[in-house]
Amino acid sequence: MDKKTLSRDGTPLAHQSTGRGPAVILVSGAMSTGGTVAPLAGPLSEHFTVFVYDRRGRGGSGDTAPYAVAREVEDLAALVEAAGGDACLWGVSSGGALVLEAAASGLPVRRIAVYETPFADFLEGGARQNAQYTEHLEAALAEGRRGDAVELFLRLTGMGEEMIRGARSSPMWSGMEAVAPTLAYDNAVMAGGLVPRDRLTSITVPVLAVAGGASPEWLREGTRAVAEAAPKGSYRVLEGQTHMVDPDALAPVLTEFFGE
C-alpha cells in the first residue's frame, strides 16, 4: 500500500488505488488484508477508480484502542473523502457486514454491494454457535492465546481438524496470529451473527447482495435476507461460485451494478 490516510481518531490507513472513473472501495473480511481483495481491483479498474486498503490492525495500517465498530465506519468515511467525497462500497464476508453498517450509519455513498455476509439465521444452531465463539474468542485473546483464537475462527468457518493442524505448521501461521486480535473486530461488526434487519431498513441507497451457487444453503439464504431487508435491495446468485469467489466471475456483476 503506497498511501496513508488518517482516520478521525488519527489511525493511519494504508491504501492504494488503480484505474480511472467513479470510485469504488473494496472492504476485506476477517483474517485478511487489502491484498486479499486486490485481485478484484484489476477487472474493476477498467471502469472505476478502485481503492484497496488495509483495515485497522492489519497490514500497513495502524490501530488505536479502544476498538469500536464506529471507528471502522469512520475509517471508511476517511477513505470516501480521499476518493473525492463520493464512492461505492463492496465488502466480502464480514467486510460486507461493515459496509452495511456504514451505509446504515448514513455514510454518504452511492451504492453498496456485499458478497456472502455470513449471517447465521438459516444455519441450525447458528445463534448458539456464534455465542459460544464469542465467549471463547474473548477468553483466548484476553489471555494472549492468539493461535487458539485463530483455531476458533477456522473451526467457525467449517475447517476440519486435520486442515487446522496443517495450517498451524505452515509458514502462513505467524501472519495469521499477527492479525488474530482483529478477529474481535470482525466479531463486533457481525453483532451476534444474525441479519440486522432493523439496521438494514435505514439504508437509503441501492444494495446488491451476491452469493455463490455452490455455497451452503444457509449462507445463500442469509445473503438473500440482507437483500430483502434493505429497502432498495436486490439478490444475485453466481452459479458455481463458493465463498472464495472468482474475481473474474464477480467483476461483471459489480460493474453493471455500480455503473447504473
Backbone as JSON, one array per atom type, in Angstrom:
{
  "sequence": "MDKKTLSRDGTPLAHQSTGRGPAVILVSGAMSTGGTVAPLAGPLSEHFTVFVYDRRGRGGSGDTAPYAVAREVEDLAALVEAAGGDACLWGVSSGGALVLEAAASGLPVRRIAVYETPFADFLEGGARQNAQYTEHLEAALAEGRRGDAVELFLRLTGMGEEMIRGARSSPMWSGMEAVAPTLAYDNAVMAGGLVPRDRLTSITVPVLAVAGGASPEWLREGTRAVAEAAPKGSYRVLEGQTHMVDPDALAPVLTEFFGE",
  "N": [[0.84, -1.17, 0.0], [0.7, 2.14, -0.94], [-0.04, 4.64, -0.01], [-1.15, 6.77, 2.69], [-3.87, 7.51, 4.75], [-5.37, 9.45, 7.26], [-7.57, 8.4, 9.77], [-10.43, 9.56, 11.65], [-9.74, 9.33, 14.36], [-7.05, 9.5, 14.25], [-5.74, 7.23, 13.36], [-3.59, 5.75, 11.05], [-4.35, 4.79, 7.75], [-3.51, 2.44, 5.43], [-3.49, 2.46, 1.94], [-4.24, 1.97, -1.59], [-4.78, 2.92, -5.0], [-6.25, 2.23, -8.2], [-6.84, 2.54, -11.74], [-9.41, 4.43, -13.55], [-12.18, 6.7, -13.25], [-15.46, 6.61, -11.64], [-15.34, 6.23, -8.05], [-14.68, 3.2, -6.3], [-14.64, 1.39, -3.35], [-13.02, -1.31, -1.87], [-13.67, -3.75, 0.58], [-12.24, -5.88, 2.86], [-12.65, -9.13, 4.49], [-12.61, -11.1, 7.55], [-9.45, -12.01, 9.03], [-7.79, -11.06, 7.0], [-6.09, -8.89, 4.66], [-5.92, -5.86, 2.68], [-4.72, -6.89, 0.47], [-5.95, -9.3, -0.01], [-8.34, -8.82, -1.34], [-7.44, -7.47, -3.5], [-7.09, -8.72, -6.1], [-9.61, -8.4, -7.3], [-9.65, -5.77, -7.94], [-8.33, -5.42, -10.35], [-9.95, -6.24, -12.78], [-12.12, -4.51, -12.25], [-10.98, -2.01, -12.41], [-10.99, -1.23, -15.03], [-13.19, 0.26, -15.43], [-13.6, 1.82, -13.21], [-12.19, 3.9, -10.55], [-10.45, 2.17, -8.33], [-10.23, 1.55, -4.94], [-8.19, 0.0, -2.59], [-7.66, -1.11, 0.67], [-5.95, -1.57, 3.84], [-7.63, -2.76, 6.55], [-7.99, -1.39, 9.88], [-5.47, -2.35, 12.2], [-4.28, -4.22, 10.63], [-1.93, -5.35, 8.13], [-0.42, -2.61, 6.55], [-1.69, -0.64, 7.95], [-2.47, 1.33, 10.91], [-3.47, 1.07, 14.4], [-5.76, 1.87, 16.94], [-6.57, 1.96, 20.27], [-9.51, 2.32, 22.38], [-11.17, -0.34, 20.55], [-13.96, 0.14, 18.37], [-16.88, -0.46, 16.47], [-17.82, 1.8, 15.25], [-15.48, 3.24, 14.82], [-14.36, 1.94, 12.65], [-16.24, 2.54, 10.74], [-15.77, 5.24, 10.58], [-13.23, 5.06, 9.47], [-13.86, 4.23, 6.88], [-15.26, 6.49, 6.1], [-13.17, 8.33, 5.98], [-11.74, 7.28, 3.85], [-13.59, 7.5, 1.78], [-13.64, 10.27, 1.62], [-11.0, 10.68, 0.8], [-11.26, 9.63, -1.69], [-12.52, 11.54, -3.05], [-14.94, 12.27, -2.04], [-17.15, 10.89, -2.86], [-18.36, 7.68, -3.45], [-18.72, 4.16, -4.23], [-19.3, 1.16, -2.36], [-17.91, -2.06, -1.72], [-18.07, -5.14, -0.02], [-16.74, -8.14, 1.34], [-17.83, -11.1, 2.94], [-17.5, -10.78, 6.44], [-16.61, -8.24, 6.03], [-18.53, -7.28, 4.35], [-20.62, -6.99, 6.15], [-19.63, -4.83, 7.59], [-19.7, -2.85, 5.61], [-22.48, -2.66, 5.24], [-23.26, -1.71, 7.76], [-21.95, 0.75, 7.73], [-23.34, 2.08, 5.7], [-25.9, 2.09, 6.85], [-25.37, 3.78, 8.92], [-25.37, 6.18, 7.74], [-23.31, 6.96, 6.07], [-22.11, 8.82, 3.33], [-22.59, 7.37, 0.49], [-22.92, 6.04, -2.86], [-23.85, 3.54, -3.87], [-23.99, 0.18, -2.61], [-22.47, -3.02, -2.41], [-22.45, -6.43, -1.43], [-20.81, -9.51, -0.64], [-21.77, -12.6, 0.27], [-22.34, -12.18, 3.17], [-21.86, -13.55, 6.3], [-24.24, -14.19, 7.92], [-26.01, -16.06, 10.3], [-28.68, -16.89, 10.4], [-30.07, -18.91, 9.08], [-28.7, -21.18, 9.58], [-28.67, -24.15, 11.31], [-28.72, -23.99, 14.75], [-27.13, -21.8, 14.67], [-27.12, -19.27, 16.02], [-26.51, -20.02, 18.65], [-24.02, -21.18, 18.25], [-22.53, -18.95, 17.42], [-22.61, -17.43, 19.75], [-21.13, -19.02, 21.52], [-18.69, -19.01, 20.2], [-18.0, -16.29, 20.43], [-17.66, -16.06, 23.23], [-15.5, -17.84, 23.74], [-13.56, -16.79, 22.03], [-13.11, -14.22, 23.08], [-11.99, -14.93, 25.55], [-9.64, -16.3, 24.76], [-8.18, -14.28, 23.44], [-7.92, -12.4, 25.48], [-6.21, -13.74, 27.16], [-3.96, -13.85, 25.68], [-3.67, -15.91, 23.87], [-3.17, -16.27, 20.91], [-2.92, -18.12, 18.81], [-4.82, -20.03, 19.49], [-7.08, -18.48, 19.21], [-7.12, -18.07, 16.45], [-7.53, -20.72, 15.64], [-10.14, -21.13, 16.64], [-11.59, -19.44, 14.97], [-11.13, -20.63, 12.47], [-12.39, -23.09, 12.82], [-14.98, -22.15, 13.08], [-15.48, -21.4, 10.49], [-15.79, -23.83, 9.36], [-13.63, -25.44, 8.82], [-11.81, -28.48, 8.91], [-10.29, -30.51, 11.54], [-7.87, -31.74, 10.85], [-6.95, -30.16, 8.73], [-6.65, -27.77, 10.09], [-4.56, -28.41, 11.83], [-2.59, -28.74, 9.92], [-2.44, -26.13, 8.95], [-1.42, -24.83, 11.17], [1.21, -25.63, 11.18], [2.22, -24.45, 8.97], [3.94, -21.96, 6.91], [2.35, -19.67, 6.84], [1.14, -19.34, 9.25], [2.19, -17.66, 11.29], [1.65, -15.13, 10.31], [-1.11, -15.19, 10.42], [-1.54, -15.33, 13.16], [-0.6, -12.83, 13.8], [-2.59, -11.04, 13.03], [-4.64, -11.87, 14.58], [-5.88, -10.49, 16.82], [-7.7, -8.83, 15.49], [-9.81, -10.43, 14.92], [-11.67, -10.11, 16.91], [-12.63, -7.66, 16.19], [-13.99, -8.11, 13.77], [-15.88, -9.84, 14.74], [-17.33, -8.13, 16.37], [-18.35, -6.44, 14.42], [-20.09, -8.2, 13.16], [-22.03, -8.43, 15.08], [-23.38, -10.37, 16.77], [-24.11, -12.12, 14.82], [-26.48, -12.45, 13.34], [-28.9, -11.47, 10.85], [-29.1, -8.01, 10.68], [-31.85, -6.75, 10.65], [-33.4, -4.47, 11.42], [-31.5, -2.42, 11.32], [-30.82, -2.51, 8.63], [-33.09, -1.58, 7.36], [-32.83, 1.12, 7.39], [-31.12, 1.87, 5.41], [-30.65, 3.84, 2.64], [-29.7, 3.75, 0.07], [-29.19, 1.9, -3.05], [-28.74, -1.61, -2.66], [-26.84, -4.42, -3.36], [-26.85, -7.81, -2.91], [-24.85, -10.59, -3.09], [-24.4, -14.05, -3.71], [-22.73, -17.25, -3.82], [-23.52, -19.92, -5.99], [-22.63, -22.45, -5.37], [-22.18, -22.41, -2.71], [-22.95, -23.1, 0.81], [-26.41, -23.66, 1.65], [-27.45, -22.19, 3.82], [-25.82, -19.96, 3.88], [-26.36, -18.74, 1.46], [-29.09, -18.17, 1.85], [-29.0, -16.42, 4.02], [-27.71, -14.29, 2.83], [-29.61, -13.6, 0.93], [-31.59, -12.71, 2.66], [-30.53, -10.32, 3.54], [-30.79, -8.72, 1.25], [-33.56, -8.67, 1.09], [-34.26, -7.28, 3.37], [-33.2, -4.73, 3.08], [-34.4, -1.64, 1.88], [-33.98, -0.95, -0.83], [-32.97, -3.27, -1.93], [-31.39, -5.97, -3.76], [-30.94, -9.3, -5.02], [-28.52, -11.68, -6.01], [-27.29, -14.6, -7.57], [-24.29, -16.28, -8.17], [-23.61, -18.74, -10.24], [-21.95, -21.8, -9.54], [-20.0, -20.66, -7.95], [-18.18, -20.25, -4.86], [-17.55, -19.35, -1.38], [-15.03, -18.39, -1.73], [-14.83, -16.49, -4.03], [-14.46, -16.17, -7.57], [-12.72, -13.51, -8.93], [-13.04, -12.73, -11.62], [-15.53, -13.7, -12.23], [-17.18, -12.29, -10.57], [-16.68, -9.57, -11.07], [-18.01, -8.56, -13.51], [-20.7, -8.42, -12.68], [-20.61, -6.58, -10.58], [-19.65, -4.39, -11.99], [-21.78, -3.79, -13.68], [-23.77, -3.17, -11.78], [-22.65, -1.06, -10.21], [-22.31, 0.75, -12.18], [-24.78, 1.63, -12.93]],
  "CA": [[0.0, 0.0, 0.0], [1.65, 3.23, -1.12], [-0.54, 5.9, 0.52], [-1.72, 6.72, 4.04], [-4.91, 8.49, 5.08], [-5.66, 9.4, 8.68], [-8.95, 8.34, 10.2], [-10.82, 10.62, 12.59], [-9.02, 9.18, 15.64], [-5.62, 9.57, 14.0], [-5.2, 5.96, 12.89], [-3.2, 5.77, 9.63], [-4.92, 3.73, 6.93], [-2.72, 2.2, 4.23], [-4.35, 2.17, 0.8], [-3.76, 2.27, -2.93], [-5.87, 3.0, -5.96], [-5.89, 1.92, -9.58], [-7.91, 2.75, -12.69], [-9.99, 5.76, -13.7], [-13.63, 6.71, -13.25], [-16.07, 6.72, -10.31], [-14.59, 5.49, -7.03], [-15.21, 2.0, -5.64], [-13.77, 0.98, -2.26], [-13.15, -2.73, -1.57], [-13.51, -4.0, 2.01], [-11.94, -7.29, 3.09], [-13.27, -9.78, 5.63], [-11.77, -11.48, 8.67], [-8.15, -12.65, 8.8], [-7.31, -10.68, 5.68], [-5.68, -7.51, 4.42], [-6.38, -5.39, 1.39], [-4.18, -7.74, -0.58], [-6.86, -10.41, -0.26], [-9.36, -8.4, -2.31], [-6.78, -6.74, -4.59], [-7.33, -9.28, -7.44], [-10.85, -7.87, -7.86], [-9.41, -4.4, -8.41], [-7.88, -5.46, -11.73], [-11.03, -6.12, -13.75], [-12.97, -3.34, -11.98], [-10.28, -0.77, -12.74], [-11.26, -0.86, -16.41], [-14.34, 1.16, -15.44], [-13.67, 2.61, -11.99], [-11.01, 4.06, -9.72], [-10.69, 1.19, -7.28], [-9.42, 1.73, -3.74], [-7.97, -1.17, -1.74], [-7.0, -0.64, 1.89], [-5.81, -2.48, 4.98], [-8.44, -2.35, 7.7], [-7.16, -1.09, 11.06], [-4.9, -3.51, 12.87], [-3.8, -5.2, 9.64], [-1.05, -4.88, 7.07], [0.29, -1.36, 6.75], [-2.49, 0.32, 8.71], [-2.26, 1.36, 12.34], [-4.58, 0.66, 15.24], [-5.9, 2.76, 18.1], [-7.51, 1.44, 21.27], [-10.22, 1.05, 22.3], [-11.85, -0.58, 19.29], [-15.42, 0.23, 18.26], [-17.3, -0.56, 15.07], [-17.94, 3.17, 14.75], [-14.17, 3.69, 14.34], [-14.17, 1.4, 11.29], [-17.1, 3.35, 9.86], [-15.01, 6.47, 10.37], [-12.17, 4.73, 8.52], [-14.45, 4.26, 5.54], [-15.56, 7.88, 5.8], [-11.9, 8.96, 5.58], [-11.38, 6.79, 2.52], [-14.52, 8.14, 0.84], [-13.14, 11.63, 1.44], [-9.78, 10.59, -0.02], [-11.68, 9.28, -3.05], [-13.18, 12.7, -3.65], [-16.2, 12.54, -1.38], [-18.24, 10.11, -3.46], [-17.85, 6.35, -3.76], [-19.49, 2.95, -3.99], [-18.59, 0.23, -1.48], [-18.13, -3.5, -1.83], [-17.46, -5.87, 1.07], [-16.87, -9.59, 1.3], [-17.97, -11.78, 4.22], [-17.75, -9.81, 7.5], [-16.39, -6.92, 5.44], [-19.83, -6.88, 3.86], [-21.39, -6.51, 7.3], [-19.13, -3.49, 7.87], [-20.24, -1.97, 4.58], [-23.89, -2.46, 5.55], [-23.34, -0.83, 8.94], [-21.54, 2.09, 7.31], [-24.46, 2.68, 4.97], [-26.98, 2.32, 7.81], [-24.96, 4.91, 9.76], [-25.53, 7.41, 6.97], [-22.13, 7.32, 5.29], [-22.54, 9.25, 2.0], [-22.14, 6.53, -0.62], [-23.94, 5.96, -3.91], [-24.36, 2.18, -3.92], [-23.15, -0.78, -1.9], [-22.63, -4.43, -2.77], [-21.82, -7.34, -0.47], [-20.73, -10.91, -1.07], [-21.9, -13.64, 1.3], [-22.26, -11.82, 4.59], [-22.14, -14.86, 6.92], [-25.26, -14.19, 8.97], [-26.32, -17.48, 10.52], [-30.11, -17.07, 10.68], [-30.58, -20.13, 8.47], [-27.82, -22.28, 9.98], [-29.21, -24.76, 12.52], [-27.87, -23.74, 15.9], [-26.18, -20.74, 14.33], [-27.05, -18.25, 17.06], [-25.8, -20.61, 19.78], [-22.63, -21.35, 17.83], [-21.88, -17.64, 17.43], [-22.46, -17.01, 21.14], [-20.01, -19.78, 22.07], [-17.47, -18.5, 19.57], [-17.69, -15.0, 21.05], [-17.16, -16.3, 24.59], [-14.18, -18.48, 23.7], [-12.63, -15.87, 21.38], [-12.74, -13.18, 24.04], [-11.09, -15.51, 26.55], [-8.35, -16.59, 24.14], [-7.45, -13.03, 23.18], [-7.59, -11.78, 26.77], [-5.1, -14.49, 27.74], [-2.84, -13.81, 24.75], [-3.57, -17.17, 23.11], [-3.53, -15.9, 19.55], [-3.08, -19.31, 17.99], [-6.11, -20.62, 19.82], [-8.11, -17.62, 18.61], [-7.17, -18.39, 15.01], [-8.17, -22.03, 15.52], [-11.57, -20.94, 16.85], [-12.16, -18.86, 13.76], [-11.08, -21.62, 11.39], [-13.47, -24.05, 13.08], [-16.24, -21.47, 12.79], [-15.67, -21.41, 9.04], [-16.04, -25.2, 8.92], [-12.39, -26.16, 8.5], [-11.61, -29.68, 9.7], [-9.17, -30.51, 12.47], [-6.61, -32.09, 10.17], [-6.51, -28.98, 7.98], [-6.2, -26.77, 11.06], [-3.21, -28.81, 12.25], [-1.69, -28.43, 8.81], [-2.26, -24.68, 8.9], [-0.56, -24.43, 12.3], [2.61, -25.92, 10.86], [2.56, -23.83, 7.7], [4.61, -20.64, 7.04], [1.39, -18.57, 6.94], [0.52, -19.29, 10.57], [2.65, -16.49, 12.04], [0.89, -13.99, 9.82], [-2.48, -15.29, 10.92], [-1.51, -14.95, 14.57], [-0.34, -11.39, 13.89], [-3.84, -10.29, 12.88], [-5.67, -12.52, 15.4], [-6.7, -9.55, 17.6], [-8.76, -8.23, 14.69], [-10.98, -11.32, 14.91], [-12.65, -9.49, 17.79], [-13.22, -6.54, 15.44], [-14.98, -8.66, 12.84], [-16.97, -10.39, 15.54], [-18.15, -6.99, 16.77], [-19.05, -5.99, 13.21], [-21.17, -9.15, 12.91], [-23.05, -8.08, 16.07], [-24.18, -11.52, 17.16], [-24.15, -13.06, 13.71], [-27.78, -12.57, 12.7], [-29.19, -10.36, 9.94], [-29.57, -6.85, 11.45], [-32.95, -6.25, 9.81], [-33.78, -3.12, 11.78], [-30.48, -1.5, 10.81], [-30.84, -2.51, 7.18], [-34.22, -0.81, 6.85], [-32.47, 2.54, 7.34], [-30.22, 2.13, 4.28], [-31.43, 4.52, 1.6], [-29.09, 3.58, -1.25], [-29.34, 0.54, -3.57], [-27.89, -2.65, -2.08], [-26.79, -5.69, -4.09], [-26.32, -8.91, -2.11], [-24.47, -11.65, -4.01], [-23.96, -15.3, -3.1], [-22.28, -18.27, -4.75], [-24.45, -21.03, -6.14], [-22.05, -23.67, -4.79], [-22.01, -22.21, -1.27], [-24.0, -23.74, 1.6], [-27.72, -23.01, 1.53], [-27.65, -21.2, 4.88], [-25.09, -18.76, 3.52], [-27.14, -18.09, 0.39], [-30.34, -17.63, 2.38], [-28.66, -15.26, 4.82], [-27.43, -13.2, 1.89], [-30.9, -13.2, 0.38], [-32.3, -11.96, 3.7], [-29.99, -8.96, 3.52], [-31.44, -8.03, 0.13], [-34.97, -8.5, 1.38], [-34.42, -6.31, 4.45], [-32.84, -3.4, 2.6], [-35.5, -1.1, 1.06], [-33.63, -0.97, -2.25], [-32.08, -4.42, -2.06], [-31.56, -6.97, -4.8], [-30.19, -10.51, -4.72], [-27.97, -12.31, -7.21], [-26.51, -15.82, -7.34], [-23.29, -16.6, -9.18], [-23.58, -20.2, -10.32], [-20.65, -22.46, -9.48], [-19.06, -19.96, -7.08], [-18.19, -20.52, -3.43], [-17.16, -18.18, -0.59], [-13.8, -17.91, -2.37], [-15.37, -16.16, -5.34], [-13.54, -15.83, -8.65], [-12.89, -12.09, -9.27], [-13.5, -12.56, -13.0], [-16.96, -14.0, -12.26], [-17.88, -11.26, -9.8], [-16.46, -8.21, -11.59], [-19.05, -8.06, -14.44], [-21.91, -8.14, -11.92], [-20.37, -5.32, -9.88], [-19.51, -3.33, -12.99], [-23.13, -3.44, -14.1], [-24.49, -2.56, -10.65], [-22.07, 0.24, -9.85], [-22.39, 1.64, -13.34], [-26.16, 2.07, -13.18]],
  "C": [[0.89, 1.25, 0.0], [1.18, 4.57, -0.57], [-1.09, 5.68, 1.93], [-2.74, 7.85, 4.18], [-5.22, 8.34, 6.56], [-7.17, 9.34, 8.92], [-9.19, 9.42, 11.25], [-10.06, 10.55, 13.9], [-7.51, 9.17, 15.46], [-4.97, 8.29, 13.51], [-4.84, 6.06, 11.41], [-3.74, 4.55, 8.89], [-4.12, 3.61, 5.64], [-3.66, 1.82, 3.09], [-3.64, 2.46, -0.51], [-4.95, 2.28, -3.86], [-5.34, 2.7, -7.36], [-7.09, 2.17, -10.48], [-8.37, 4.2, -12.75], [-11.51, 5.64, -13.72], [-14.16, 6.86, -11.84], [-15.37, 5.81, -9.3], [-15.38, 4.31, -6.49], [-14.19, 1.58, -4.59], [-14.07, -0.47, -1.91], [-12.81, -2.99, -0.11], [-13.35, -5.5, 2.25], [-12.65, -7.81, 4.33], [-12.26, -10.12, 6.71], [-10.48, -12.15, 8.22], [-7.56, -12.29, 7.44], [-6.88, -9.23, 5.67], [-6.25, -7.07, 3.08], [-5.86, -6.24, 0.25], [-5.09, -8.9, -0.94], [-7.88, -10.07, -1.33], [-8.76, -7.69, -3.51], [-7.01, -7.37, -5.97], [-8.61, -8.79, -8.09], [-10.66, -6.47, -8.44], [-9.02, -4.38, -9.88], [-9.0, -5.3, -12.74], [-11.94, -4.92, -13.51], [-12.32, -2.04, -12.43], [-10.42, -0.36, -14.2], [-12.39, 0.16, -16.49], [-14.38, 2.12, -14.26], [-12.27, 2.89, -11.44], [-11.23, 3.22, -8.48], [-9.7, 1.39, -6.14], [-9.39, 0.42, -2.95], [-7.23, -0.69, -0.51], [-6.88, -1.77, 2.92], [-6.68, -1.95, 6.11], [-7.55, -2.18, 8.94], [-6.73, -2.38, 11.77], [-4.32, -4.54, 11.93], [-2.83, -4.53, 8.67], [-0.32, -3.6, 7.43], [-0.47, -0.32, 7.53], [-2.18, 0.24, 10.2], [-3.48, 0.85, 13.08], [-4.6, 1.57, 16.45], [-6.95, 2.18, 19.04], [-8.3, 2.6, 21.89], [-10.93, 0.9, 20.96], [-13.35, -0.34, 19.44], [-15.76, 0.14, 16.79], [-17.41, 0.83, 14.46], [-16.6, 3.71, 14.24], [-13.92, 3.17, 12.92], [-15.08, 2.1, 10.29], [-16.41, 4.67, 9.57], [-13.84, 6.25, 9.42], [-12.69, 4.81, 7.09], [-14.81, 5.69, 5.14], [-14.3, 8.62, 5.34], [-11.49, 8.53, 4.18], [-12.31, 7.37, 1.45], [-14.08, 9.57, 0.57], [-11.89, 11.64, 0.57], [-10.11, 10.28, -1.47], [-12.41, 10.43, -3.74], [-14.54, 13.0, -3.09], [-17.39, 11.77, -1.91], [-17.7, 8.75, -3.86], [-18.95, 5.32, -3.63], [-18.64, 2.04, -3.1], [-18.92, -1.2, -1.83], [-17.41, -4.17, -0.68], [-17.73, -7.34, 0.97], [-16.96, -10.14, 2.72], [-18.25, -10.76, 5.33], [-17.44, -8.39, 7.06], [-17.67, -6.38, 4.85], [-20.71, -6.35, 4.98], [-20.94, -5.11, 7.7], [-19.67, -2.48, 6.87], [-21.71, -1.66, 4.86], [-24.06, -1.52, 6.73], [-22.95, 0.6, 8.58], [-22.68, 2.8, 6.59], [-25.62, 2.99, 5.9], [-26.66, 3.5, 8.72], [-25.06, 6.24, 9.02], [-24.3, 7.85, 6.21], [-22.56, 7.68, 3.86], [-21.91, 8.43, 0.88], [-23.28, 6.39, -1.62], [-24.62, 4.6, -3.95], [-23.45, 1.28, -3.11], [-23.49, -2.19, -2.39], [-21.89, -5.27, -1.74], [-21.81, -8.74, -1.05], [-20.73, -11.81, 0.15], [-21.58, -13.15, 2.71], [-22.71, -13.03, 5.41], [-23.09, -14.81, 8.11], [-25.87, -15.58, 9.06], [-27.78, -17.75, 10.84], [-30.62, -18.43, 10.2], [-29.66, -21.33, 8.68], [-28.35, -22.86, 11.29], [-28.24, -24.59, 13.68], [-26.91, -22.59, 15.7], [-26.02, -19.69, 15.42], [-26.26, -18.76, 18.26], [-24.31, -20.76, 19.46], [-21.88, -20.02, 17.87], [-21.66, -17.15, 18.85], [-21.27, -17.73, 21.79], [-18.69, -19.3, 21.5], [-17.05, -17.18, 20.22], [-17.07, -15.19, 22.43], [-15.74, -16.84, 24.57], [-13.14, -17.56, 23.04], [-12.17, -14.79, 22.34], [-11.77, -13.7, 25.08], [-9.71, -15.75, 25.97], [-7.54, -15.32, 23.93], [-7.06, -12.34, 24.48], [-6.39, -12.44, 27.41], [-3.89, -14.56, 26.81], [-2.65, -15.07, 23.94], [-4.01, -16.93, 21.66], [-3.75, -17.11, 18.65], [-4.41, -19.98, 18.24], [-7.25, -19.8, 19.21], [-8.26, -17.9, 17.13], [-7.86, -19.73, 14.8], [-9.69, -21.92, 15.69], [-12.24, -20.4, 15.59], [-12.2, -19.88, 12.63], [-12.16, -22.69, 11.58], [-14.83, -23.43, 12.76], [-16.53, -21.48, 11.29], [-15.92, -22.81, 8.49], [-14.8, -26.0, 8.57], [-12.22, -27.35, 9.45], [-10.33, -29.64, 10.53], [-7.84, -30.83, 11.8], [-6.07, -30.9, 9.38], [-6.02, -27.89, 8.92], [-4.8, -27.12, 11.55], [-2.2, -28.52, 11.15], [-1.41, -26.94, 8.71], [-1.31, -24.21, 10.0], [0.92, -24.64, 11.98], [3.08, -25.27, 9.57], [3.22, -22.47, 7.92], [3.62, -19.5, 7.23], [0.85, -18.38, 8.35], [0.93, -18.05, 11.36], [1.92, -15.23, 11.6], [-0.54, -14.0, 10.3], [-2.53, -14.9, 12.4], [-1.32, -13.44, 14.73], [-1.63, -10.57, 13.83], [-4.96, -10.89, 13.74], [-6.48, -11.54, 16.25], [-7.84, -8.93, 16.81], [-9.95, -9.17, 14.52], [-12.07, -10.76, 15.81], [-13.35, -8.33, 17.08], [-14.32, -7.06, 14.51], [-16.16, -9.25, 13.59], [-17.9, -9.28, 16.02], [-18.96, -6.46, 15.59], [-20.24, -6.9, 12.92], [-22.29, -9.05, 13.94], [-23.98, -9.25, 16.43], [-24.42, -12.52, 16.04], [-25.48, -13.27, 13.04], [-28.06, -11.32, 11.86], [-29.76, -9.19, 10.74], [-30.7, -6.13, 10.7], [-33.34, -4.82, 10.13], [-32.78, -2.09, 11.25], [-30.57, -1.39, 9.28], [-32.0, -1.69, 6.62], [-33.9, 0.67, 6.74], [-31.53, 2.88, 6.18], [-31.04, 2.68, 3.11], [-30.89, 4.32, 0.2], [-29.32, 2.15, -1.75], [-28.3, -0.41, -2.98], [-27.98, -3.9, -2.95], [-26.13, -6.72, -3.2], [-26.09, -10.11, -3.02], [-24.0, -12.87, -3.23], [-23.52, -16.27, -4.2], [-23.24, -19.44, -4.79], [-23.95, -22.33, -5.55], [-21.78, -23.53, -3.3], [-23.13, -22.9, -0.51], [-25.3, -22.94, 1.54], [-27.92, -21.94, 2.6], [-26.96, -19.89, 4.56], [-25.82, -17.99, 2.41], [-28.4, -17.45, 0.95], [-30.09, -16.42, 3.27], [-28.37, -14.05, 3.96], [-28.72, -12.69, 1.27], [-31.68, -12.34, 1.39], [-31.81, -10.53, 3.8], [-30.68, -8.14, 2.43], [-32.9, -7.74, 0.42], [-35.21, -7.44, 2.46], [-34.1, -4.89, 4.02], [-33.94, -2.87, 1.68], [-35.23, -1.14, -0.43], [-32.67, -2.13, -2.53], [-32.41, -5.31, -3.22], [-30.59, -8.11, -4.52], [-29.74, -11.16, -6.02], [-27.16, -13.53, -6.81], [-25.55, -16.01, -8.5], [-23.12, -18.12, -9.21], [-22.15, -20.72, -10.3], [-19.66, -21.81, -8.54], [-19.26, -20.35, -5.62], [-17.83, -19.23, -2.69], [-15.87, -17.56, -1.13], [-14.14, -17.58, -3.82], [-14.27, -15.78, -6.33], [-13.75, -14.36, -9.03], [-13.43, -11.87, -10.68], [-14.98, -12.91, -13.16], [-17.76, -12.9, -11.59], [-17.81, -9.89, -10.45], [-17.54, -7.74, -12.56], [-20.35, -7.69, -13.72], [-21.76, -6.79, -11.2], [-20.26, -4.16, -10.85], [-20.9, -2.85, -13.45], [-23.87, -2.68, -13.01], [-23.96, -1.18, -10.33], [-22.18, 1.26, -10.99], [-23.78, 2.16, -13.63], [-26.38, 3.5, -12.67]]
}
